[in-house]
Amino acid sequence: MSIEIRVEKAFNGDCIWLRYGGREKANIIIDSGPGIFERGFKKVIDDIKEKKEEVNLLILTHIDNDHILGAKNYIAKNDCEVIRKIWLNGEGVKVYSTNQTLSPKNVGKLVEVIKEKGIELITPIYEGYEDIINGGELKVITPKKESVLEVAKLVDKFNLNSSNSTYTDLETLYLEDKYEEENTPTNKASISVVFKYEDKKIAFLGDSVATDVIEGLNKYFSGDEMDLVKIAHHGSKHNTNCDLIRKLGSKKFVISKKNKVDKETIARIVNCCEKSEIYCNYNWWRNRNYFSENDKLRYIDTGNLSIDEKNLILISDGESL
């Protein structure tokens, strides 16, 4: 058996290609990046077609433009027989407020073109939903039903722009840390899923929030440890806290983002698990001054933090992640 995880360079959006199996391979794509990534998303599909395989499942975790536009543009312009089915919470999109980073018009058109192309659309997707594809088990752990149905009632109370914490030591950030969870409607309604194949468990957290993920893990994976975690919302400090990191039980993490990641998130990771490894699709941390000299001495030089630009993660028979 083998598992391949490709974290595509989708700018500040998400697009993850999961390919796995024995002689017969299955392909799952999680999110499709922003509109500017349309060619990149098409290349992923073309690569799958060249292998004479199919997209067994496309998961669009939520309706923000940085997750859906690559797929919307591709599906509208191409023959999509290669895509078997899509998960998308695309109903009721008009209830989302206009100040969100999404377009109800875009989502409505996406649902229309999916149906026009004859692709199986599975919606809504709530916690507890499960599927088995080529021996790989998928279990949805968020969103809660009420998060999807009541998004219009939520208010975005946080400014999620990049923080100015880059110049502060990881240790200081952790000691002064106060986690404030975001309440953005679309992210509260984000699909997060645990993929289980053979003896490996991998959590793909979309843009979900920590408390909801913890609740889902307690309900469906109590006591289980993840082998790898795709950190939520491009490493935002408002989506990942220490309780979640400890609950996941993993030492290996993936962050998908082009620009620098909130340093508070890195501080939580390195202080809540030993010898953490972070894989990134861009080398944003090479920005001078991101890691202080104290950070390097305390975490990087000691091996407590390993961070690497790595777009492809491979797991083979008997290989530990």
SULLINPE-V28665 format. One record per residue. N is the residue number from 1. SS is DSSP state (H for helix, E for strand, L for the rest). PSI is psi in degrees with one decimal (* if undefined). Layout:
# SULLINPE-V28665
<<N:SS:PSI> <N:SS:PSI>>
This chain:
# SULLINPE-V28665
<<1:L:157.6> <2:E:151.7> <3:E:128.2> <4:E:129.4> <5:E:115.5> <6:E:120.1> <7:E:98.9> <8:L:152.2> <9:L:78.8> <10:L:37.7> <11:L:-126.2> <12:L:19.9> <13:L:-170.2> <14:L:139.0> <15:L:111.9> <16:E:127.9> <17:E:116.8> <18:E:119.2> <19:E:130.5> <20:E:167.0> <21:E:-174.9> <22:L:-117.0> <23:L:-37.6> <24:L:126.5> <25:E:145.9> <26:E:153.4> <27:E:126.7> <28:E:129.1> <29:E:129.4> <30:E:108.0> <31:L:164.6> <32:L:9.1> <33:L:176.0> <34:L:177.8> <35:H:-34.6> <36:H:-16.6> <37:H:11.9> <38:H:-45.8> <39:H:-37.6> <40:H:-41.4> <41:H:-40.7> <42:H:-37.8> <43:H:-39.4> <44:H:-47.7> <45:H:-44.2> <46:H:-39.5> <47:H:-39.4> <48:H:-42.1> <49:H:-38.6> <50:H:-29.0> <51:L:1.4> <52:L:40.7> <53:L:-177.6> <54:L:162.9> <55:E:100.0> <56:L:-32.4> <57:E:133.8> <58:E:118.1> <59:E:117.3> <60:E:102.6> <61:L:-32.9> <62:L:178.9> <63:L:17.8> <64:L:145.6> <65:H:-29.5> <66:H:1.9> <67:H:-24.2> <68:H:-22.7> <69:H:-32.9> <70:H:-43.9> <71:H:-42.6> <72:H:-48.3> <73:H:-39.8> <74:H:-48.8> <75:H:-37.6> <76:H:-29.3> <77:H:-8.0> <78:L:159.3> <79:L:124.9> <80:L:30.9> <81:L:-23.7> <82:L:-21.2> <83:E:115.6> <84:L:-47.4> <85:E:160.1> <86:E:135.2> <87:E:130.4> <88:E:127.9> <89:L:81.3> <90:L:5.6> <91:L:149.3> <92:L:25.3> <93:H:-21.6> <94:H:-13.1> <95:H:-13.9> <96:L:141.9> <97:L:152.7> <98:L:-12.0> <99:L:4.4> <100:L:161.1> <101:L:58.6> <102:L:169.8> <103:L:114.2> <104:H:-34.3> <105:H:-42.9> <106:H:-44.0> <107:H:-42.3> <108:H:-42.8> <109:H:-36.6> <110:H:-47.0> <111:H:-41.1> <112:H:-48.1> <113:H:-31.7> <114:H:-46.3> <115:H:-39.4> <116:H:-36.1> <117:L:-4.4> <118:L:19.5> <119:L:137.7> <120:E:121.8> <121:E:120.7> <122:E:114.0> <123:L:141.9> <124:L:163.8> <125:L:118.3> <126:L:171.9> <127:L:142.2> <128:L:-19.1> <129:L:140.9> <130:E:157.5> <131:E:155.4> <132:E:124.5> <133:E:115.8> <134:L:40.7> <135:L:-7.6> <136:E:128.1> <137:E:132.1> <138:E:128.3> <139:E:121.6> <140:E:128.1> <141:E:-15.9> <142:E:156.5> <143:L:167.9> <144:L:153.5> <145:H:-42.2> <146:H:-25.8> <147:H:-33.8> <148:H:-41.1> <149:H:-23.9> <150:L:20.2> <151:H:-30.8> <152:H:-20.2> <153:H:-12.3> <154:L:151.4> <155:L:132.9> <156:L:105.3> <157:L:-2.9> <158:L:145.8> <159:L:113.6> <160:L:22.4> <161:L:163.1> <162:L:142.2> <163:L:167.7> <164:L:28.6> <165:L:1.5> <166:L:-33.5> <167:L:4.1> <168:L:141.4> <169:L:148.2> <170:H:-41.9> <171:H:-44.3> <172:H:-43.0> <173:H:-42.2> <174:H:-43.0> <175:H:-29.9> <176:L:9.3> <177:L:138.2> <178:L:109.1> <179:L:126.9> <180:L:115.5> <181:L:137.9> <182:L:157.5> <183:L:23.7> <184:L:126.0> <185:H:-47.2> <186:H:-34.9> <187:H:-33.2> <188:H:-28.1> <189:L:11.6> <190:L:140.7> <191:L:125.9> <192:E:143.9> <193:E:144.1> <194:E:124.2> <195:E:126.1> <196:E:124.2> <197:E:126.3> <198:L:-122.1> <199:L:15.8> <200:E:141.0> <201:E:125.5> <202:E:127.6> <203:E:124.5> <204:E:110.8> <205:L:7.4> <206:L:-130.5> <207:L:28.4> <208:L:168.2> <209:L:154.3> <210:H:-47.2> <211:H:-38.4> <212:H:-40.1> <213:H:-43.5> <214:H:-43.9> <215:H:-42.1> <216:H:-41.1> <217:H:-41.9> <218:H:-34.3> <219:H:-40.1> <220:H:-19.9> <221:L:40.4> <222:L:125.2> <223:L:-10.0> <224:L:145.9> <225:L:139.5> <226:L:143.9> <227:L:-28.5> <228:E:144.5> <229:E:126.8> <230:E:111.6> <231:L:143.1> <232:H:149.0> <233:H:48.2> <234:H:30.0> <235:H:18.7> <236:L:139.6> <237:L:-11.9> <238:L:2.8> <239:L:-15.8> <240:L:123.2> <241:L:176.7> <242:H:-35.2> <243:H:-41.3> <244:H:-44.3> <245:H:-44.8> <246:H:-39.9> <247:H:-39.0> <248:H:-33.4> <249:L:11.6> <250:L:154.8> <251:L:-0.3> <252:E:129.6> <253:E:150.3> <254:E:133.3> <255:E:127.2> <256:L:105.8> <257:L:144.6> <258:L:-43.4> <259:L:172.1> <260:L:145.7> <261:L:146.8> <262:L:124.0> <263:H:-24.4> <264:H:-36.7> <265:H:-43.6> <266:H:-40.0> <267:H:-40.4> <268:H:-41.8> <269:H:-49.8> <270:H:-22.3> <271:H:-9.1> <272:H:-3.1> <273:L:148.8> <274:L:141.3> <275:L:60.3> <276:E:147.7> <277:E:129.4> <278:E:124.7> <279:E:134.0> <280:E:150.4> <281:L:-6.7> <282:L:155.1> <283:L:54.2> <284:H:-27.5> <285:H:-11.2> <286:H:-6.5> <287:L:125.4> <288:L:142.3> <289:L:-2.0> <290:L:-53.0> <291:L:125.6> <292:L:169.8> <293:H:-36.9> <294:H:-39.5> <295:H:-45.8> <296:H:-43.5> <297:H:-41.5> <298:H:-34.0> <299:H:-51.5> <300:H:-49.7> <301:L:-25.8> <302:L:-7.0> <303:L:5.9> <304:L:-19.0> <305:E:123.8> <306:E:124.7> <307:E:132.9> <308:E:142.9> <309:E:113.1> <310:L:108.0> <311:L:-21.0> <312:E:124.5> <313:E:123.2> <314:E:135.6> <315:E:125.7> <316:E:175.8> <317:L:128.9> <318:L:3.6> <319:L:130.3> <320:L:144.8> <321:L:*>>
